[in-house]
Amino acid sequence: MPYKTTIEQTVFSFADLKDLLAKATPERSGDQLAGIAADGPVERLAAQMTLADVPLKTFLAEELIPADWDEVSRLIVDRHDPAAFEIISSLTVGEFREWLLKPETGQRQLEAVTFGLTPEMVAAVSKIMRLQDLISVASKREVVTRFRSTIGLRGRLSTRNQPNHPTDDSYGIAASAIDGLLMGSGDAVIGVNPATDTVDDYVRIVSLLDELRMRLSIPTQTCCLGHVTTAIKAIAAKAPVDLVFQSIAGSQKANDGFGISLALLKEAHEAVRDLGRGAIDANLMYFETGQGAALSAEANFGVDQQTMEARAYAVAREFRPLLVNTVVGFIGPEYLFNGKQIIRAGLEDHFCGKLLGLPMGVDVCYTNHADADQEDMDALLTLLCAANVNFVITVPGADDVMLNYQSLAHHDAVYCREILKRPPAPEFERWLVDIGLTDMAGRLLDAPPRLADRIANARLLGA
């Protein structure tokens, strides 16, 4: 059904809901590349005005990608809770925005509607919100997950310590991980992106990380970010796998490109649960997403990249993950051209993930050929802390030498702890004090002898 609005005698018409959502999206290069973006700011404004008047019920009646042949769409339909939706079922997209921003709409109210929302609904409302709105609403929503550390408590910021190495050298991984630990990074996970994806390397990496964790008594979890099928084989070999990782997207075709399906993810989830390394109710999965993933695989079916990103969150929440993060600027300037687009997308993704009940983090990052710099990352990090983001990713010197992109430095975590008053997970915070790395106020101390002694005597496997 077409959607129309008139601005100063000019009629703007949008062919269907898919077209309307795309035209209402704040400017980004990915939608321009796909040929679905608004022609300019006036048409974008017209689309946003029109979208604001669309009833939320419309998103239940008008499919963007048919459930008949897309398992992500079927999952969204199957998991929708009519009773939870009833609370907001009479609202339009614009009225939903107003409801979200009301002072009386807090944690309890947001939790109550979580499974009444579809990804398309939360993507829609994000398109008519300012950055301030995205931050205000997301900051209200606490999503807490647990393994050895408790992640997502309000007013805290966790970090992924990312000790990547170009050749997966054990010594290099260990040295990089320790570098991050010395700066207080790693309470969400110590996670390595492997340069290769063999079972032998996967087992070696998770064994090294687990040895490091145990030798230093670190209250965290570890992960090798290999393909889910590699993880399943490693689990079958009884490797010390804490978390199973996988990149995911918002359509079945895009996930096919990743070599995954919902059934395969379920198999992996059951396998790591049966391994029994965490408490019976521990969160055991780690997912990464990113705007542009579906478009780059020619699997977006004319849907804008931000709505496709939100659809990926339906896949993630099916498996109760410990961590989800959008690698917001990693896919490149073809999808998010500059710092402004990256900042907007990072706050949108965090907002949408939190509304859908996910423990949302952000890899605050950009590629070297994007029109962005580290000051853009400083701005996004600070805004995300205001929005109560669950975790961010840090690497030595903000430069990932294996993936060849720019992220946050371990020093940025110190800035968040000391200036923005965002301590890490409580278990990790106590460990930092006990090991002599920080004082009771969370400030870094010089030359922690107890940690140095433990590192010197660790004799880590393979390093």
N, C-alpha and C positions, 0 to 999 in steps of 0.2 A: 504494500500500500504506500502511495506517495505521501510525503510530509512537506508542508509548505508554510512559509511565513512571508510577510511583506515589510520591507523597510523603505520608507520614503518613495512609495509608488513602484518600487522594484520588487517583483515576486521572486523568491528563491524557492526552488523545488528540489526535493531529495527523493530519489527513486524508492528507497526502502530503508529499513532500520540500519542495515549494514552501511549504506551510503551516508546516512545521517551521522552515524557514529564516526565514520572516517573523516567527514568534513568538519565535525565539531572538535576534532583533536587539535590541541595546540601544535604549532608548526614543528615538524620534524622531517628530516631528510628521507627516512625510510618510507613514509607514506607518499612523499613526492616521487621517490623512485618507483613505487608501485603504481603511480598514476591515479591514486584515490584521494589525495589531499584536497583541501579547499583551494580555490584559485587565488585567494588572498585573504586579508584580515576581515573584509566586509562579509564575504561568504562564510568564513569561519564563525563570525559573530552571529550571523543569521542561523547557522546550524546549531550553535550553542543555545540560542534563544528557543529554537524549535525543540531541541532535545529536552530543555528544562520543562516543557509542557507535556512530555510523553509520560503516561502512567507507567508505574513499575510493572503492572500486570502485563503490559505489552511484551515485555521480555520473556514471559512465559508462553506467549502465543506465537511469537514470530522468531523462528530459528535463524541464526546466522549461518551455521553449518549443520546440515540435516543429521539428526541422530540416527537415521536409518543406515548411514554408512560411515559414521564417525564415532568411535568409542568414547572419545572425550566428551562429545555432546551427550551421548547416552549416560555417561557418568554424572554429568551436570543435572540432567533430568531426574535420574534415579535418586540422587542425594538431596534433591530439593525438599525442604520440610515445609509443607503448607501451613502447619500450625505456627511455626516461627515467622513465616512470611505474613501471617494475618495481622501482626502488630503494625506493619507498615504498608499493607496491601492497598490502602486507599490513596497513597501518596503518588505524586508525580516525581520525576527526577529532581526538579527544582525544590519541591517540598521535602524530599528526602534529604537534600543538602541542608536545608534549614533545620530539619529534625536532628541531623548529626551534629550540627553546631550549637544546639541548645545546651546551656549549662547543665540542665537536669539530665541530659543524655550522657550517661557515664559508662563505666565498665559493665555493670549489670545489664543495662539496656542493650549495649553493643553485643555482649555475649548471647543475649536472648534471641537476637535476629540472625546470628551468624549463618546458620544452615537454612535460613529463609532467603538468603541472598544468593544470586547467581553471579558468576564472574562478570557477565555482561552488565548487570546492574551497577556493580561497584566501579567498573570501568567508565560507565556512562556518567555517574555522578562526579567522578574525578575530573572529567573533561570540563566541567563548569565551575571548578574550584580554583581559587588562587593558591599559591604556595603556602600562604598563611593558613588557609583552610585545611589543606592536606596535613600540615603539621599539627594543627589544633586537634583534629579528630584522631589522627593516629596516636598522638600522645596520650589519649584517654584509654587506649586499648592495650591491655597487658596480656601477652600470650607467653606462658611459662612452660618450659620443657626441662627434662631432667635426665641425666645419666650419672656421671660422677660429679658433675657440677650442675648448678641450677641456673638456667639461662633465661633472661627475659624479665626479671623482676624490675619493677618500676624504679627509675632513677639509677639503674646500673647499665653498663656497657661492656659486653663481652667481645673478645677478639679471636679470630682465627689466626694462628701463627702458621705462615705458609712457607716452609723451608724447601722450596723447589730447587732443583739442580739440573743443569743442561744434560748431564749424562746419568742422572740418578745415582751419583757416587755416594756411597754410604757416609763417608767422612764429611763430604760437603753438606749433605742433608743434616747430619747431626750438628755440625758447626753452625749452620744457619738456624736450626731450631733453638739451640742454646743462645744464640744472639738475640732471638726474639724473647726467650724466657728472661734474659737479663734485663729486658726493658718491660717486663710484666705482661707480655702478650702470649695468649694461648689458652685462656680458660674455656672458650667455646670448643675448640678442637686444635690439635696440631695436625695439619692436613697437607699432604704432598700431592701435587699434580705430577704423575709419572711421565717421563719422556717417552717411555715405551709402555706397552700394555700386555706383557706376558705374565703368566701365573707365577713364574719363578721370581720375577722382579717385584711383583705385587706382594708375595709372601715375604721377601727380604725386607721390603720397605715397612710393612706393618709390624714385622718382628723387631726391626730396629727402633721404630717409634714406641712400641710397647715396652721394649727394654729401657729406653730413655725415661718413659713415664714411671716405670716401677723403680728404677734406680734412684730417681730424684723424688719419688713419692708425690708426684704431681696429681692433684685432683682434677683431671681433665680426661678427654677421650682422644683417640687418634684415628686417622683415616688416610687410606691411599685412594685417590680419586680416579681409580681405574674404572673400566666399563663394568656394568653390573654383572655381566656374564663371567668376567674374570673374578669378581668378588665371590660369586657363587662357587666357582671351582676352588678358590682359596679357602672358603668356609668348609667345603667338603674335605679339604686336606687338614682341617683343624687349625688353620692359621689364626692368630690373635686379631680377629676383625672386630672392631668396636662398632663402626658405622659403615653402612653400605651407601655409596654415593652414586648419583646418576644425574646427568643433564636431562631436562625434560622440556617439552613444548606444549602448545595449546591445541594441536590437532593430531589425529591419528597418523596422518601422512608424515607430519614433521617428526613424530616419535618413531615412525618406521625408519626415517632417515638416521635416527640415533641408534637404531637396532634394538628398540625396546617396544614393549606393549604393557598394558596394565597387568596382564597375567604374569609376565616375566618379573615385573616389580613386586607383585604379590609373592612369587616364589622366593625372591631374594629377601623380602621382609621376613617371611616364615623361616628361612634358613638362618639368618642372623639372630633371630629371636631364639631359635632352638639351640644355638651355640651357647647361650646362657651367660654371656659376659656382663650383662647388666641386670638390674632388678627386673622383676617380672613385668612391671609397668613402665620400664625405661623406653625412651624414644630412641630409635635405632637407625633412622634413615637421614640422609643428607642430600638435598636437591639443589641444583643450580638452574637458573633460568636467565633469560635476557631478551629485551625487546629486539626484534629483528630475526630471531631464530627461525620462526616459521616462514617469514618472507624469504630468507636466504635459502631455504629448502624448497621454495615455490610451493608452499603448503599452507598459505594463509587464506586462500579462497576469497580474495577481495576484502577480507576483514583487516582493519587497521592494526598496526603492530602492537599498540598498547592494549587493545582488547584481547588480542591473541596471547599476550603475556599474562593477562589476568586469567585466561582460560587454563593456562599451565598450572595455576595455583589450585585448581580443582583436582588435578592429578596429584599434586603434592599432599594435600590435606587428607587424601584417601589413606595415607600410610603413616599418619601421626609422626612426622619427622621431628628430629631434634633441632635441625637447622634447615632453613631455606634462604638462599640469597640470590638476588639478581646481580649479574655481572654487568652493571649498567652501561659502561662505556666500552666494553671489551670487544664487541662485534664490529665496531668501527664507524667512521664518519658517514658511511653510506646509509646508516640507520639513525645515528644521533650525531649531527654534524659538528656541534660546537659545545662549549662549556654550558651555555644556557640550556640547550636541549638535554644534555646529560643531567644537569641538576634537576630540571623539571621531571625527567623520566625516573630518576632515583627516588624522588619524593612520591611520585605517582605509584610506583611499584610497591614501595613500602606501605603506603596507605591502603592499596588494594589487598595486599597480602594480609595485613593486620585485620581488616574488616572481614576477611574470609577465614580468620582464626589461625593464621600461620605464624610461626616463630620467625619473623622476617628480619633478615640482615641484608646488607648491601655491600658489594665489592665496589668501593668508591674508586673508579678507575677510568683510564682513557688510553687509546693507542697513540703511538708517536706521530701518526699522520692526521690526527684529529685537530680541530681548531680549539684546543683546550690546553690548560696548563695546571700546575700544582695549586695555584691559587683558587681555581675553580673547585678543586678537590677539597681544599681547606673550607671553602664556603659550604659545599655539600655535606661534609662531615659534621660541621657545626650545626647545620639545619637538621640533620638526621638525629643528632643527640637531643635537640629540642623536641623532635618527634618521637623520642623513646624507642629508637631502633634497638633490636636485640643484640646485633653484633656487626662488626666490620672486619675486613681482612687487612693484615699488615705483613709487609715483606721488608727485608733489609734495604734501607735507603730508598724505599718506595719504588724500586726498579726490579721487576721480576725478570731474572736473567734467563729463565727457561721459556716462559711464555711471551717474552718481549713486549710487555706492556707496563704502564705506570699505574701503581696502586697507592696505598698509604704506607708510610714508614712506621716501624715500631715506635718511633718518637711521637708519632701522631696519637698513639694510644696514651702516651704519658700526658700529652696536652689535654686529652679528654678526662683523664683521671684527676689531674692536678688543677686545671683551670676551669673545666666545665663540671667538675665534681661528679664524675661518673665512675664509681668504683667497679671492679670486675665482679664476677660471681662470688658469693660469700665464701664458699669453700676455697676458692683460689685466692681470695683476698687474705684469708687466714694463713694460707701456705706462704704467701709473699712475706708476711710478717714473721712467721715462724722460721723461715729460711734466712731471714735477715736482709731481704732485698728491699723492703719498704718499712717505713715507720708506721706507727698506729694511725697516722693521718693519711696514709697511702702515698707518701712522698718517697721517691727512690733514694736509697742510701748508697754510699760508695763502697766498692769492694766487699761484697757480702761473703765473709770467709766460710760460712757453713755450706753455702751453695758451691763455692769454688772447690772445697774439699770433696763434696759429693761428685762433682763433675770430674775431678782429677782421678778419683777412685772408681769411676763407673765402668771403665773398660767395656764400652758399648759394643754390642754384637756388630761385626763387620766394619767398624770405624776405628 
